[in-house]
Amino acid sequence: MATGTDQVVGLGLVAVSLIIFTYYTVWVILLPFIDSQHVIHKYFLPQAYAVAIPLAAGLLLLLFVGVFITYVMLKNQKVTKKAQ
Amino acid sequence: MTKLAQWLWGLALLGSTWAALTMGALGLELPSSCREVLWSLPAYLLVSAGCYALGTVGYRVATFHDCEDAARELQGQIQEARADLARRGMRF
């Protein structure tokens, strides 16, 4: 077995992914079938956010990846220009 | 058929089924709660695929075996290589 921080980080990732999955499943799949007067609806945002938040997060991720690639490419160009 | 073609085919099939159901093209009258679930289904599949990927990565990180002997042998070989190259004049 891996030791120390590796195990902690790995198990932490597993736990985070399970939490996100259960919360999102309840939000998207179970809530529409539960009577709107039930108290559990207090713990969840309106249904529209269930699509908006992952979409926004995905766009943010794409933006970050694009910026990173641009930065690396510009740095590479500057290095080759200096070498010439 | 290549893997990419298989994936695209499956995605196209699922996508067209979802589109047909949401636009009512099949003439089925689904209850409003089913329609709500159907509408968020693509986002749900994406999020669960991402969670599965994250969980698998985390699990593999946690259960990866350390190889103490191989690590020590590798370090020894690195030292040898550095000494050899330094002798031949390369500077680090």
Backbone of each chain as nested JSON, in Angstrom:
{
  "chains": [
    {"id": "A", "residues": [
      {"number": 1, "name": "MET", "atoms": {"N": [0.839, -1.207, 0.0], "CA": [0.0, 0.0, 0.0], "C": [0.862, 1.239, 0.0]}},
      {"number": 2, "name": "ALA", "atoms": {"N": [0.375, 2.309, -0.603], "CA": [1.09, 3.587, -0.566], "C": [1.114, 4.121, 0.854]}},
      {"number": 3, "name": "THR", "atoms": {"N": [2.067, 5.0, 1.119], "CA": [2.247, 5.437, 2.51], "C": [1.875, 6.896, 2.687]}},
      {"number": 4, "name": "GLY", "atoms": {"N": [1.585, 7.263, 3.927], "CA": [1.495, 8.653, 4.363], "C": [0.546, 9.511, 3.542]}},
      {"number": 5, "name": "THR", "atoms": {"N": [1.11, 10.604, 3.034], "CA": [0.269, 11.614, 2.376], "C": [-0.436, 11.049, 1.151]}},
      {"number": 6, "name": "ASP", "atoms": {"N": [0.197, 10.089, 0.448], "CA": [-0.447, 9.507, -0.732], "C": [-1.792, 8.911, -0.38]}},
      {"number": 7, "name": "GLN", "atoms": {"N": [-1.81, 8.141, 0.705], "CA": [-3.063, 7.504, 1.108], "C": [-4.108, 8.532, 1.48]}},
      {"number": 8, "name": "VAL", "atoms": {"N": [-3.664, 9.55, 2.267], "CA": [-4.614, 10.573, 2.719], "C": [-5.216, 11.303, 1.528]}},
      {"number": 9, "name": "VAL", "atoms": {"N": [-4.341, 11.729, 0.596], "CA": [-4.825, 12.471, -0.58], "C": [-5.761, 11.597, -1.397]}},
      {"number": 10, "name": "GLY", "atoms": {"N": [-5.362, 10.322, -1.637], "CA": [-6.19, 9.431, -2.439], "C": [-7.563, 9.226, -1.831]}},
      {"number": 11, "name": "LEU", "atoms": {"N": [-7.57, 8.87, -0.536], "CA": [-8.862, 8.629, 0.108], "C": [-9.683, 9.91, 0.185]}},
      {"number": 12, "name": "GLY", "atoms": {"N": [-9.009, 11.058, 0.357], "CA": [-9.725, 12.326, 0.345], "C": [-10.426, 12.555, -0.977]}},
      {"number": 13, "name": "LEU", "atoms": {"N": [-9.709, 12.286, -2.088], "CA": [-10.326, 12.44, -3.405], "C": [-11.537, 11.531, -3.563]}},
      {"number": 14, "name": "VAL", "atoms": {"N": [-11.403, 10.265, -3.109], "CA": [-12.525, 9.332, -3.213], "C": [-13.719, 9.862, -2.433]}},
      {"number": 15, "name": "ALA", "atoms": {"N": [-13.462, 10.333, -1.199], "CA": [-14.55, 10.85, -0.366], "C": [-15.233, 12.046, -1.026]}},
      {"number": 16, "name": "VAL", "atoms": {"N": [-14.412, 12.999, -1.547], "CA": [-14.982, 14.187, -2.193], "C": [-15.859, 13.787, -3.373]}},
      {"number": 17, "name": "SER", "atoms": {"N": [-15.342, 12.843, -4.187], "CA": [-16.121, 12.462, -5.37], "C": [-17.428, 11.784, -4.965]}},
      {"number": 18, "name": "LEU", "atoms": {"N": [-17.398, 10.962, -3.903], "CA": [-18.63, 10.309, -3.447], "C": [-19.64, 11.333, -2.933]}},
      {"number": 19, "name": "ILE", "atoms": {"N": [-19.134, 12.321, -2.158], "CA": [-20.038, 13.345, -1.624], "C": [-20.701, 14.111, -2.76]}},
      {"number": 20, "name": "ILE", "atoms": {"N": [-19.867, 14.564, -3.718], "CA": [-20.429, 15.325, -4.832], "C": [-21.451, 14.488, -5.588]}},
      {"number": 21, "name": "PHE", "atoms": {"N": [-21.108, 13.2, -5.807], "CA": [-22.015, 12.351, -6.575], "C": [-23.348, 12.168, -5.867]}},
      {"number": 22, "name": "THR", "atoms": {"N": [-23.329, 11.869, -4.564], "CA": [-24.593, 11.646, -3.842], "C": [-25.418, 12.923, -3.811]}},
      {"number": 23, "name": "TYR", "atoms": {"N": [-24.768, 14.054, -3.457], "CA": [-25.513, 15.309, -3.381], "C": [-26.157, 15.627, -4.719]}},
      {"number": 24, "name": "TYR", "atoms": {"N": [-25.371, 15.491, -5.808], "CA": [-25.894, 15.841, -7.131], "C": [-26.993, 14.881, -7.551]}},
      {"number": 25, "name": "THR", "atoms": {"N": [-26.837, 13.577, -7.226], "CA": [-27.891, 12.62, -7.58], "C": [-29.195, 12.969, -6.884]}},
      {"number": 26, "name": "VAL", "atoms": {"N": [-29.119, 13.22, -5.56], "CA": [-30.339, 13.583, -4.84], "C": [-30.948, 14.842, -5.451]}},
      {"number": 27, "name": "TRP", "atoms": {"N": [-30.092, 15.816, -5.761], "CA": [-30.563, 17.099, -6.29], "C": [-31.322, 16.929, -7.595]}},
      {"number": 28, "name": "VAL", "atoms": {"N": [-30.697, 16.163, -8.545], "CA": [-31.245, 16.102, -9.904], "C": [-32.292, 15.005, -10.05]}},
      {"number": 29, "name": "ILE", "atoms": {"N": [-32.028, 13.82, -9.436], "CA": [-32.903, 12.68, -9.727], "C": [-34.031, 12.55, -8.709]}},
      {"number": 30, "name": "LEU", "atoms": {"N": [-33.712, 12.725, -7.399], "CA": [-34.73, 12.4, -6.397], "C": [-35.666, 13.562, -6.088]}},
      {"number": 31, "name": "LEU", "atoms": {"N": [-35.096, 14.818, -6.06], "CA": [-35.92, 15.933, -5.613], "C": [-37.188, 16.173, -6.437]}},
      {"number": 32, "name": "PRO", "atoms": {"N": [-37.133, 16.05, -7.804], "CA": [-38.377, 16.315, -8.541], "C": [-39.522, 15.386, -8.145]}},
      {"number": 33, "name": "PHE", "atoms": {"N": [-39.191, 14.203, -7.584], "CA": [-40.261, 13.269, -7.223], "C": [-40.757, 13.477, -5.8]}},
      {"number": 34, "name": "ILE", "atoms": {"N": [-40.087, 14.377, -5.038], "CA": [-40.494, 14.589, -3.648], "C": [-41.423, 15.791, -3.597]}},
      {"number": 35, "name": "ASP", "atoms": {"N": [-42.468, 15.648, -2.827], "CA": [-43.468, 16.686, -2.644], "C": [-42.806, 18.01, -2.268]}},
      {"number": 36, "name": "SER", "atoms": {"N": [-43.204, 19.113, -2.921], "CA": [-42.484, 20.382, -2.749], "C": [-42.659, 20.98, -1.362]}},
      {"number": 37, "name": "GLN", "atoms": {"N": [-43.507, 20.394, -0.511], "CA": [-43.68, 20.938, 0.843], "C": [-42.75, 20.269, 1.83]}},
      {"number": 38, "name": "HIS", "atoms": {"N": [-42.03, 19.208, 1.363], "CA": [-41.172, 18.453, 2.277], "C": [-40.011, 19.321, 2.746]}},
      {"number": 39, "name": "VAL", "atoms": {"N": [-39.507, 19.071, 3.976], "CA": [-38.495, 19.927, 4.569], "C": [-37.138, 19.78, 3.878]}},
      {"number": 40, "name": "ILE", "atoms": {"N": [-36.94, 18.656, 3.12], "CA": [-35.61, 18.416, 2.576], "C": [-35.239, 19.438, 1.512]}},
      {"number": 41, "name": "HIS", "atoms": {"N": [-36.276, 20.064, 0.896], "CA": [-35.992, 21.045, -0.156], "C": [-35.218, 22.242, 0.368]}},
      {"number": 42, "name": "LYS", "atoms": {"N": [-35.2, 22.416, 1.71], "CA": [-34.489, 23.549, 2.302], "C": [-32.978, 23.426, 2.055]}},
      {"number": 43, "name": "TYR", "atoms": {"N": [-32.479, 22.158, 1.915], "CA": [-31.033, 21.976, 1.826], "C": [-30.507, 22.074, 0.408]}},
      {"number": 44, "name": "PHE", "atoms": {"N": [-31.407, 22.292, -0.551], "CA": [-30.953, 22.306, -1.941], "C": [-31.371, 23.594, -2.617]}},
      {"number": 45, "name": "LEU", "atoms": {"N": [-30.458, 24.117, -3.495], "CA": [-30.787, 25.314, -4.272], "C": [-31.859, 24.964, -5.303]}},
      {"number": 46, "name": "PRO", "atoms": {"N": [-32.486, 25.994, -5.908], "CA": [-33.465, 25.729, -6.967], "C": [-32.878, 24.885, -8.09]}},
      {"number": 47, "name": "GLN", "atoms": {"N": [-33.734, 24.115, -8.753], "CA": [-33.279, 23.134, -9.745], "C": [-32.463, 23.742, -10.871]}},
      {"number": 48, "name": "ALA", "atoms": {"N": [-32.743, 25.008, -11.214], "CA": [-32.029, 25.615, -12.347], "C": [-30.527, 25.635, -12.106]}},
      {"number": 49, "name": "TYR", "atoms": {"N": [-30.122, 25.795, -10.823], "CA": [-28.693, 25.836, -10.524], "C": [-28.013, 24.498, -10.774]}},
      {"number": 50, "name": "ALA", "atoms": {"N": [-28.808, 23.396, -10.789], "CA": [-28.208, 22.076, -10.973], "C": [-27.572, 21.94, -12.34]}},
      {"number": 51, "name": "VAL", "atoms": {"N": [-28.048, 22.707, -13.319], "CA": [-27.428, 22.688, -14.645], "C": [-26.456, 23.843, -14.8]}},
      {"number": 52, "name": "ALA", "atoms": {"N": [-26.799, 24.998, -14.173], "CA": [-25.981, 26.197, -14.377], "C": [-24.615, 26.067, -13.731]}},
      {"number": 53, "name": "ILE", "atoms": {"N": [-24.557, 25.511, -12.518], "CA": [-23.27, 25.473, -11.805], "C": [-22.262, 24.556, -12.49]}},
      {"number": 54, "name": "PRO", "atoms": {"N": [-22.613, 23.291, -12.888], "CA": [-21.613, 22.489, -13.61], "C": [-21.217, 23.117, -14.941]}},
      {"number": 55, "name": "LEU", "atoms": {"N": [-22.189, 23.741, -15.629], "CA": [-21.862, 24.391, -16.896], "C": [-20.841, 25.501, -16.681]}},
      {"number": 56, "name": "ALA", "atoms": {"N": [-21.091, 26.367, -15.678], "CA": [-20.159, 27.461, -15.386], "C": [-18.793, 26.908, -15.0]}},
      {"number": 57, "name": "ALA", "atoms": {"N": [-18.782, 25.857, -14.179], "CA": [-17.512, 25.271, -13.756], "C": [-16.761, 24.694, -14.95]}},
      {"number": 58, "name": "GLY", "atoms": {"N": [-17.487, 24.04, -15.871], "CA": [-16.847, 23.488, -17.062], "C": [-16.245, 24.57, -17.93]}},
      {"number": 59, "name": "LEU", "atoms": {"N": [-16.995, 25.677, -18.127], "CA": [-16.469, 26.784, -18.928], "C": [-15.232, 27.385, -18.271]}},
      {"number": 60, "name": "LEU", "atoms": {"N": [-15.268, 27.52, -16.935], "CA": [-14.121, 28.051, -16.199], "C": [-12.898, 27.171, -16.395]}},
      {"number": 61, "name": "LEU", "atoms": {"N": [-13.141, 25.833, -16.361], "CA": [-12.037, 24.904, -16.544], "C": [-11.427, 25.058, -17.93]}},
      {"number": 62, "name": "LEU", "atoms": {"N": [-12.305, 25.141, -18.963], "CA": [-11.818, 25.318, -20.336], "C": [-11.0, 26.598, -20.454]}},
      {"number": 63, "name": "LEU", "atoms": {"N": [-11.521, 27.688, -19.816], "CA": [-10.81, 28.966, -19.85], "C": [-9.421, 28.829, -19.236]}},
      {"number": 64, "name": "PHE", "atoms": {"N": [-9.354, 28.151, -18.086], "CA": [-8.085, 27.97, -17.401], "C": [-7.109, 27.194, -18.27]}},
      {"number": 65, "name": "VAL", "atoms": {"N": [-7.604, 26.089, -18.885], "CA": [-6.736, 25.286, -19.743], "C": [-6.235, 26.116, -20.919]}},
      {"number": 66, "name": "GLY", "atoms": {"N": [-7.129, 26.898, -21.545], "CA": [-6.732, 27.74, -22.672], "C": [-5.679, 28.754, -22.29]}},
      {"number": 67, "name": "VAL", "atoms": {"N": [-5.873, 29.414, -21.145], "CA": [-4.902, 30.413, -20.677], "C": [-3.554, 29.752, -20.417]}},
      {"number": 68, "name": "PHE", "atoms": {"N": [-3.578, 28.565, -19.794], "CA": [-2.336, 27.866, -19.499], "C": [-1.588, 27.519, -20.771]}},
      {"number": 69, "name": "ILE", "atoms": {"N": [-2.312, 26.99, -21.786], "CA": [-1.667, 26.622, -23.047], "C": [-1.068, 27.849, -23.713]}},
      {"number": 70, "name": "THR", "atoms": {"N": [-1.84, 28.971, -23.719], "CA": [-1.316, 30.203, -24.322], "C": [-0.045, 30.646, -23.629]}},
      {"number": 71, "name": "TYR", "atoms": {"N": [-0.048, 30.607, -22.286], "CA": [1.113, 31.03, -21.524], "C": [2.34, 30.191, -21.875]}},
      {"number": 72, "name": "VAL", "atoms": {"N": [2.165, 28.858, -21.924], "CA": [3.286, 27.981, -22.219], "C": [3.8, 28.222, -23.632]}},
      {"number": 73, "name": "MET", "atoms": {"N": [2.871, 28.405, -24.584], "CA": [3.307, 28.634, -25.966], "C": [4.07, 29.942, -26.106]}},
      {"number": 74, "name": "LEU", "atoms": {"N": [3.583, 31.005, -25.416], "CA": [4.293, 32.283, -25.491], "C": [5.677, 32.165, -24.885]}},
      {"number": 75, "name": "LYS", "atoms": {"N": [5.768, 31.454, -23.746], "CA": [7.074, 31.296, -23.111], "C": [8.03, 30.549, -24.045]}},
      {"number": 76, "name": "ASN", "atoms": {"N": [7.499, 29.52, -24.752], "CA": [8.327, 28.755, -25.675], "C": [8.837, 29.612, -26.808]}},
      {"number": 77, "name": "GLN", "atoms": {"N": [7.923, 30.469, -27.344], "CA": [8.314, 31.341, -28.455], "C": [9.421, 32.287, -28.039]}},
      {"number": 78, "name": "LYS", "atoms": {"N": [9.3, 32.859, -26.815], "CA": [10.315, 33.803, -26.35], "C": [11.66, 33.118, -26.214]}},
      {"number": 79, "name": "VAL", "atoms": {"N": [11.649, 31.839, -25.729], "CA": [12.907, 31.12, -25.541], "C": [13.574, 30.867, -26.882]}},
      {"number": 80, "name": "THR", "atoms": {"N": [12.78, 30.437, -27.897], "CA": [13.389, 30.153, -29.203], "C": [13.888, 31.433, -29.859]}},
      {"number": 81, "name": "LYS", "atoms": {"N": [13.181, 32.543, -29.62], "CA": [13.639, 33.805, -30.216], "C": [14.962, 34.247, -29.614]}},
      {"number": 82, "name": "LYS", "atoms": {"N": [15.106, 34.032, -28.272], "CA": [16.358, 34.417, -27.622], "C": [17.498, 33.514, -28.087]}},
      {"number": 83, "name": "ALA", "atoms": {"N": [17.189, 32.208, -28.334], "CA": [18.237, 31.278, -28.748], "C": [18.746, 31.622, -30.134]}},
      {"number": 84, "name": "GLN", "atoms": {"N": [17.838, 32.204, -30.98], "CA": [18.326, 32.6, -32.307], "C": [19.185, 33.802, -32.135]}}
    ]},
    {"id": "B", "residues": [
      {"number": 1, "name": "MET", "atoms": {"N": [-14.761, -1.037, -36.807], "CA": [-15.024, 0.371, -36.437], "C": [-14.08, 0.804, -35.343]}},
      {"number": 2, "name": "THR", "atoms": {"N": [-13.506, 1.972, -35.459], "CA": [-12.554, 2.431, -34.439], "C": [-13.301, 2.806, -33.161]}},
      {"number": 3, "name": "LYS", "atoms": {"N": [-12.493, 2.958, -32.072], "CA": [-13.085, 3.299, -30.786], "C": [-13.774, 4.664, -30.857]}},
      {"number": 4, "name": "LEU", "atoms": {"N": [-13.101, 5.608, -31.543], "CA": [-13.681, 6.946, -31.653], "C": [-15.033, 6.883, -32.343]}},
      {"number": 5, "name": "ALA", "atoms": {"N": [-15.103, 6.108, -33.444], "CA": [-16.37, 5.982, -34.166], "C": [-17.434, 5.366, -33.263]}},
      {"number": 6, "name": "GLN", "atoms": {"N": [-17.049, 4.363, -32.464], "CA": [-18.016, 3.741, -31.554], "C": [-18.56, 4.745, -30.552]}},
      {"number": 7, "name": "TRP", "atoms": {"N": [-17.617, 5.533, -29.944], "CA": [-18.037, 6.524, -28.952], "C": [-18.972, 7.543, -29.58]}},
      {"number": 8, "name": "LEU", "atoms": {"N": [-18.582, 8.062, -30.788], "CA": [-19.418, 9.077, -31.437], "C": [-20.789, 8.512, -31.779]}},
      {"number": 9, "name": "TRP", "atoms": {"N": [-20.816, 7.258, -32.204], "CA": [-22.075, 6.617, -32.55], "C": [-22.98, 6.522, -31.323]}},
      {"number": 10, "name": "GLY", "atoms": {"N": [-22.388, 6.043, -30.2], "CA": [-23.166, 5.94, -28.975], "C": [-23.676, 7.288, -28.508]}},
      {"number": 11, "name": "LEU", "atoms": {"N": [-22.796, 8.312, -28.556], "CA": [-23.201, 9.652, -28.136], "C": [-24.313, 10.192, -29.017]}},
      {"number": 12, "name": "ALA", "atoms": {"N": [-24.182, 9.97, -30.354], "CA": [-25.212, 10.463, -31.27], "C": [-26.551, 9.793, -30.975]}},
      {"number": 13, "name": "LEU", "atoms": {"N": [-26.505, 8.486, -30.693], "CA": [-27.737, 7.749, -30.383], "C": [-28.41, 8.302, -29.134]}},
      {"number": 14, "name": "LEU", "atoms": {"N": [-27.605, 8.44, -28.043], "CA": [-28.149, 8.965, -26.794], "C": [-28.673, 10.386, -26.974]}},
      {"number": 15, "name": "GLY", "atoms": {"N": [-27.887, 11.201, -27.703], "CA": [-28.276, 12.593, -27.899], "C": [-29.578, 12.725, -28.659]}},
      {"number": 16, "name": "SER", "atoms": {"N": [-29.737, 11.913, -29.701], "CA": [-30.975, 12.007, -30.484], "C": [-32.164, 11.5, -29.673]}},
      {"number": 17, "name": "THR", "atoms": {"N": [-31.956, 10.432, -28.874], "CA": [-33.053, 9.952, -28.018], "C": [-33.486, 11.037, -27.055]}},
      {"number": 18, "name": "TRP", "atoms": {"N": [-32.487, 11.688, -26.396], "CA": [-32.8, 12.741, -25.438], "C": [-33.522, 13.893, -26.098]}},
      {"number": 19, "name": "ALA", "atoms": {"N": [-33.025, 14.298, -27.298], "CA": [-33.661, 15.413, -27.992], "C": [-35.097, 15.063, -28.367]}},
      {"number": 20, "name": "ALA", "atoms": {"N": [-35.284, 13.828, -28.878], "CA": [-36.634, 13.429, -29.27], "C": [-37.573, 13.432, -28.07]}},
      {"number": 21, "name": "LEU", "atoms": {"N": [-37.092, 12.96, -26.915], "CA": [-37.958, 12.91, -25.74], "C": [-38.273, 14.306, -25.208]}},
      {"number": 22, "name": "THR", "atoms": {"N": [-37.253, 15.193, -25.178], "CA": [-37.512, 16.521, -24.611], "C": [-38.425, 17.335, -25.506]}},
      {"number": 23, "name": "MET", "atoms": {"N": [-38.306, 17.176, -26.834], "CA": [-39.163, 17.999, -27.7], "C": [-40.521, 17.355, -27.93]}},
      {"number": 24, "name": "GLY", "atoms": {"N": [-40.783, 16.194, -27.293], "CA": [-42.092, 15.582, -27.444], "C": [-42.341, 15.025, -28.833]}},
      {"number": 25, "name": "ALA", "atoms": {"N": [-41.262, 14.725, -29.567], "CA": [-41.443, 14.264, -30.94], "C": [-42.092, 12.883, -30.991]}},
      {"number": 26, "name": "LEU", "atoms": {"N": [-41.949, 12.102, -29.865], "CA": [-42.524, 10.767, -29.888], "C": [-43.979, 10.766, -29.445]}},
      {"number": 27, "name": "GLY", "atoms": {"N": [-44.495, 11.942, -29.054], "CA": [-45.913, 12.001, -28.708], "C": [-46.248, 11.409, -27.356]}},
      {"number": 28, "name": "LEU", "atoms": {"N": [-45.202, 11.166, -26.479], "CA": [-45.49, 10.638, -25.147], "C": [-45.8, 11.788, -24.199]}},
      {"number": 29, "name": "GLU", "atoms": {"N": [-46.775, 11.612, -23.311], "CA": [-47.073, 12.645, -22.332], "C": [-46.462, 12.249, -21.0]}},
      {"number": 30, "name": "LEU", "atoms": {"N": [-45.224, 12.715, -20.749], "CA": [-44.568, 12.358, -19.489], "C": [-45.01, 13.306, -18.378]}},
      {"number": 31, "name": "PRO", "atoms": {"N": [-45.113, 12.81, -17.138], "CA": [-45.412, 13.71, -16.011], "C": [-44.319, 14.748, -15.848]}},
      {"number": 32, "name": "SER", "atoms": {"N": [-44.648, 15.912, -15.242], "CA": [-43.709, 17.042, -15.225], "C": [-42.441, 16.723, -14.445]}},
      {"number": 33, "name": "SER", "atoms": {"N": [-42.537, 15.854, -13.403], "CA": [-41.328, 15.531, -12.653], "C": [-40.357, 14.748, -13.535]}},
      {"number": 34, "name": "CYS", "atoms": {"N": [-40.889, 13.805, -14.376], "CA": [-40.017, 13.075, -15.294], "C": [-39.364, 14.026, -16.283]}},
      {"number": 35, "name": "ARG", "atoms": {"N": [-40.138, 15.02, -16.734], "CA": [-39.57, 15.976, -17.697], "C": [-38.429, 16.758, -17.077]}},
      {"number": 36, "name": "GLU", "atoms": {"N": [-38.586, 17.118, -15.803], "CA": [-37.507, 17.858, -15.126], "C": [-36.238, 17.033, -15.074]}},
      {"number": 37, "name": "VAL", "atoms": {"N": [-36.381, 15.753, -14.685], "CA": [-35.209, 14.88, -14.607], "C": [-34.582, 14.728, -15.982]}},
      {"number": 38, "name": "LEU", "atoms": {"N": [-35.422, 14.541, -17.004], "CA": [-34.912, 14.346, -18.366], "C": [-34.105, 15.548, -18.835]}},
      {"number": 39, "name": "TRP", "atoms": {"N": [-34.622, 16.754, -18.492], "CA": [-33.959, 17.97, -18.949], "C": [-32.533, 18.077, -18.408]}},
      {"number": 40, "name": "SER", "atoms": {"N": [-32.328, 17.68, -17.148], "CA": [-30.99, 17.81, -16.568], "C": [-30.134, 16.577, -16.777]}},
      {"number": 41, "name": "LEU", "atoms": {"N": [-30.631, 15.591, -17.572], "CA": [-29.884, 14.332, -17.685], "C": [-28.489, 14.453, -18.289]}},
      {"number": 42, "name": "PRO", "atoms": {"N": [-28.271, 15.224, -19.379], "CA": [-26.888, 15.329, -19.899], "C": [-25.915, 15.896, -18.883]}},
      {"number": 43, "name": "ALA", "atoms": {"N": [-26.319, 16.972, -18.193], "CA": [-25.441, 17.551, -17.169], "C": [-25.161, 16.528, -16.079]}},
      {"number": 44, "name": "TYR", "atoms": {"N": [-26.208, 15.754, -15.712], "CA": [-26.023, 14.759, -14.664], "C": [-25.007, 13.699, -15.083]}},
      {"number": 45, "name": "LEU", "atoms": {"N": [-25.112, 13.221, -16.354], "CA": [-24.181, 12.195, -16.828], "C": [-22.753, 12.72, -16.849]}},
      {"number": 46, "name": "LEU", "atoms": {"N": [-22.595, 13.989, -17.281], "CA": [-21.256, 14.568, -17.304], "C": [-20.663, 14.65, -15.902]}},
      {"number": 47, "name": "VAL", "atoms": {"N": [-21.473, 15.155, -14.956], "CA": [-20.97, 15.314, -13.585], "C": [-20.634, 13.952, -12.987]}},
      {"number": 48, "name": "SER", "atoms": {"N": [-21.48, 12.946, -13.229], "CA": [-21.179, 11.643, -12.636], "C": [-19.963, 11.006, -13.294]}},
      {"number": 49, "name": "ALA", "atoms": {"N": [-19.764, 11.239, -14.625], "CA": [-18.552, 10.742, -15.268], "C": [-17.319, 11.389, -14.659]}},
      {"number": 50, "name": "GLY", "atoms": {"N": [-17.395, 12.718, -14.411], "CA": [-16.277, 13.409, -13.775], "C": [-16.007, 12.88, -12.381]}},
      {"number": 51, "name": "CYS", "atoms": {"N": [-17.084, 12.636, -11.6], "CA": [-16.91, 12.105, -10.243], "C": [-16.28, 10.729, -10.285]}},
      {"number": 52, "name": "TYR", "atoms": {"N": [-16.7, 9.894, -11.258], "CA": [-16.13, 8.564, -11.371], "C": [-14.647, 8.648, -11.668]}},
      {"number": 53, "name": "ALA", "atoms": {"N": [-14.269, 9.56, -12.608], "CA": [-12.853, 9.718, -12.944], "C": [-12.057, 10.142, -11.719]}},
      {"number": 54, "name": "LEU", "atoms": {"N": [-12.582, 11.15, -10.99], "CA": [-11.885, 11.651, -9.808], "C": [-11.725, 10.557, -8.758]}},
      {"number": 55, "name": "GLY", "atoms": {"N": [-12.811, 9.81, -8.53], "CA": [-12.767, 8.752, -7.533], "C": [-11.78, 7.657, -7.903]}},
      {"number": 56, "name": "THR", "atoms": {"N": [-11.755, 7.269, -9.212], "CA": [-10.82, 6.234, -9.64], "C": [-9.378, 6.684, -9.466]}},
      {"number": 57, "name": "VAL", "atoms": {"N": [-9.095, 7.952, -9.853], "CA": [-7.736, 8.474, -9.682], "C": [-7.342, 8.444, -8.214]}},
      {"number": 58, "name": "GLY", "atoms": {"N": [-8.254, 8.925, -7.353], "CA": [-7.949, 8.94, -5.926], "C": [-7.712, 7.544, -5.387]}},
      {"number": 59, "name": "TYR", "atoms": {"N": [-8.534, 6.582, -5.811], "CA": [-8.386, 5.223, -5.312], "C": [-7.06, 4.622, -5.745]}},
      {"number": 60, "name": "ARG", "atoms": {"N": [-6.694, 4.852, -7.032], "CA": [-5.432, 4.288, -7.518], "C": [-4.244, 4.938, -6.813]}},
      {"number": 61, "name": "VAL", "atoms": {"N": [-4.346, 6.253, -6.534], "CA": [-3.264, 6.922, -5.8], "C": [-3.113, 6.305, -4.418]}},
      {"number": 62, "name": "ALA", "atoms": {"N": [-4.239, 6.019, -3.771], "CA": [-4.171, 5.503, -2.406], "C": [-3.656, 4.075, -2.353]}},
      {"number": 63, "name": "THR", "atoms": {"N": [-3.899, 3.266, -3.41], "CA": [-3.515, 1.862, -3.328], "C": [-2.259, 1.545, -4.123]}},
      {"number": 64, "name": "PHE", "atoms": {"N": [-1.543, 2.582, -4.59], "CA": [-0.351, 2.315, -5.382], "C": [0.757, 1.793, -4.483]}},
      {"number": 65, "name": "HIS", "atoms": {"N": [1.426, 0.702, -4.913], "CA": [2.455, 0.11, -4.066], "C": [3.777, 0.85, -4.187]}},
      {"number": 66, "name": "ASP", "atoms": {"N": [4.419, 1.086, -3.042], "CA": [5.764, 1.651, -3.056], "C": [6.762, 0.531, -3.28]}},
      {"number": 67, "name": "CYS", "atoms": {"N": [7.79, 0.767, -4.091], "CA": [8.831, -0.235, -4.278], "C": [10.123, 0.31, -3.704]}},
      {"number": 68, "name": "GLU", "atoms": {"N": [10.405, -0.041, -2.433], "CA": [11.561, 0.541, -1.746], "C": [12.863, 0.173, -2.437]}},
      {"number": 69, "name": "ASP", "atoms": {"N": [13.02, -1.155, -2.776], "CA": [14.286, -1.61, -3.371], "C": [14.551, -0.913, -4.696]}},
      {"number": 70, "name": "ALA", "atoms": {"N": [13.5, -0.856, -5.533], "CA": [13.694, -0.241, -6.837], "C": [14.06, 1.235, -6.686]}},
      {"number": 71, "name": "ALA", "atoms": {"N": [13.459, 1.914, -5.705], "CA": [13.761, 3.343, -5.487], "C": [15.221, 3.524, -5.11]}},
      {"number": 72, "name": "ARG", "atoms": {"N": [15.706, 2.666, -4.162], "CA": [17.098, 2.811, -3.743], "C": [18.04, 2.515, -4.898]}},
      {"number": 73, "name": "GLU", "atoms": {"N": [17.72, 1.453, -5.664], "CA": [18.587, 1.102, -6.794], "C": [18.637, 2.251, -7.795]}},
      {"number": 74, "name": "LEU", "atoms": {"N": [17.477, 2.866, -8.046], "CA": [17.428, 3.976, -8.984], "C": [18.282, 5.144, -8.497]}},
      {"number": 75, "name": "GLN", "atoms": {"N": [18.19, 5.465, -7.2], "CA": [18.995, 6.57, -6.671], "C": [20.476, 6.273, -6.842]}},
      {"number": 76, "name": "GLY", "atoms": {"N": [20.865, 5.01, -6.548], "CA": [22.267, 4.642, -6.72], "C": [22.726, 4.834, -8.156]}},
      {"number": 77, "name": "GLN", "atoms": {"N": [21.88, 4.405, -9.095], "CA": [22.24, 4.551, -10.502], "C": [22.357, 6.014, -10.897]}},
      {"number": 78, "name": "ILE", "atoms": {"N": [21.483, 6.871, -10.305], "CA": [21.559, 8.305, -10.612], "C": [22.895, 8.868, -10.144]}},
      {"number": 79, "name": "GLN", "atoms": {"N": [23.311, 8.485, -8.921], "CA": [24.597, 8.978, -8.412], "C": [25.742, 8.55, -9.308]}},
      {"number": 80, "name": "GLU", "atoms": {"N": [25.717, 7.262, -9.711], "CA": [26.763, 6.77, -10.612], "C": [26.815, 7.582, -11.887]}},
      {"number": 81, "name": "ALA", "atoms": {"N": [25.627, 7.818, -12.478], "CA": [25.58, 8.535, -13.743], "C": [26.119, 9.956, -13.588]}},
      {"number": 82, "name": "ARG", "atoms": {"N": [25.746, 10.613, -12.472], "CA": [26.216, 11.992, -12.251], "C": [27.743, 12.013, -12.147]}},
      {"number": 83, "name": "ALA", "atoms": {"N": [28.296, 11.059, -11.359], "CA": [29.753, 11.011, -11.187], "C": [30.429, 10.779, -12.539]}},
      {"number": 84, "name": "ASP", "atoms": {"N": [29.868, 9.847, -13.316], "CA": [30.455, 9.525, -14.608], "C": [30.462, 10.738, -15.53]}},
      {"number": 85, "name": "LEU", "atoms": {"N": [29.304, 11.409, -15.625], "CA": [29.222, 12.561, -16.518], "C": [30.087, 13.716, -16.03]}},
      {"number": 86, "name": "ALA", "atoms": {"N": [30.167, 13.896, -14.694], "CA": [31.01, 14.98, -14.167], "C": [32.467, 14.728, -14.519]}},
      {"number": 87, "name": "ARG", "atoms": {"N": [32.861, 13.408, -14.481], "CA": [34.232, 13.078, -14.856], "C": [34.5, 13.428, -16.307]}},
      {"number": 88, "name": "ARG", "atoms": {"N": [33.488, 13.236, -17.167], "CA": [33.7, 13.54, -18.581], "C": [33.54, 15.025, -18.897]}},
      {"number": 89, "name": "GLY", "atoms": {"N": [33.319, 15.837, -17.882], "CA": [33.39, 17.274, -18.093], "C": [32.061, 17.992, -18.135]}},
      {"number": 90, "name": "MET", "atoms": {"N": [30.929, 17.284, -17.954], "CA": [29.643, 17.985, -18.009], "C": [29.342, 18.623, -16.667]}},
      {"number": 91, "name": "ARG", "atoms": {"N": [28.884, 19.865, -16.665], "CA": [28.624, 20.57, -15.425], "C": [27.115, 20.603, -15.166]}},
      {"number": 92, "name": "PHE", "atoms": {"N": [26.723, 20.419, -13.901], "CA": [25.293, 20.431, -13.56], "C": [24.93, 21.822, -13.063]}}
    ]}
  ]
}
